[in-house]
Amino acid sequence: MPKKREDVKLFSSPGFDAELHDDTYLEYSAGQEVERSVYKEVLIRAKNYFLISTLTANRISDLELIKPHHLEMGKQRAQKTKNEFLFNSNQTIKDLLEKHDYTLGMSDQKYNKCIKVFLK
């Protein structure tokens, strides 16, 4: 997880995206190790949502529910706790959400696998 402002800047830089490429990860299915491929575009989407998660301190379940009105209101309701919290809606977050039409577009499991791929 990025801990410094420089880390966030690195992950959000065009140079980081340029270094990503189609890759693979290992998954266990029916007791067998299976290699799965993942496309660069999917890794970039996961990386962007990872940045949003880091900048907003949202769980994956809450990331999937972000809509434009949350940015306007500056708050969101957590799915797990049902508590309302302030939502950090700076321009970087808005740009990343708009880039992907406010849609994560992958399962929680695939999102977690993609994070492991782009952080290796």
N, C-alpha and C positions, 0 to 999 in steps of 0.2 A: 504494500500500500504506500502511495506517495506520502512522504512525511514533511517535505519542504516545498516551498513555492517553486523552487527550481525543478523539482521532480514533476510537478503538475505542468509547468511550462514545457518540459521535455516531452511528456506524453501528448500534449496538445499541439506540438509543433508539426508542420508539414513534413519535416525531415524524418520524424519517427514513423509516420504513415508510409513514407517512401521506402523505408527499410523493411516494412512488413511484406510478407509474401505468402502464397499458398503454403500450407504446412499440414502437419498431422499431429494427432494425439492418440494415446493408447486408452482403450476402454475395455472393461471386462464384461463379457456377455456369455452367459451359460458356462461359466468357469474357464472361458478361453480369453486370451488377450487378443484384442482386435485393434488394428490400426485404422483410424478414421481420418479422412481428410477434411480440411476446413479452408475455405477460400479467403483471400486477402480482404475482400469486402466485408465478410462476416467478422473477421478479426478487428477491422477498423470500427465497425458498429459496436462490438463488445468493448473495445478500448474506449470509445466515446461514452458509452453508458457507465463504464468503470470510473471515468473522470467525473461524470455527473454524480454518481454515487459518492465519490470522495468529496466533491465540493458541496454536496447537500446533506451528507450523512444519512442518506436514505437506504433502506433495505431494498433488495431486488424486488420484493413484492410491492413496494411503494413506487419504485421506478416505473414499473409496468402500468401504473395508474395515473401518472402525470399527464395532465391535459393543459392546453393553453390558459384556461381560466385560473389554474393554480399559480401561474406566473403573475397574472394580473392581480389576484387577491393577495399574493405573498404568503399563502398558507396552504396546507394540505392535511388530510386526515390519514393517519397511519392505519394500514389494513390490519396489522396484527393486534395493536393495542386500542384502536379506535380513538386515540387521542389526537387532537388537532395540534399542529406544530407550525412554526414559521418556516417558510420555504425560501431559501436563498435563490433569488432569481436574477443573477447578474447576466450580462450580455453573453458571456462564454457559454453558460448553461442554456440560455435561450437559443443561441446559434446551433449548438449540438443537438438539441431536441428538434428544432425545425429541420435540420439536415436529414433527420431520420423520421420525419412526420410523427414525432412523439410515440414511436413504436419500437420496442426492443426487438421484436421479431424473431425470438428464439427462446427455447426452454431455459429454465434456471440452470439445468445441468449443462447444457451446451454453453451458456454464458460463462459458467465457472470453468469449464474446460478451456474456452477461448482465453480467459484471463491467464491461465497457466501457460498457454502457448505463447502469448505475446510478451509475457514477463520473463520467459526463459532466456 
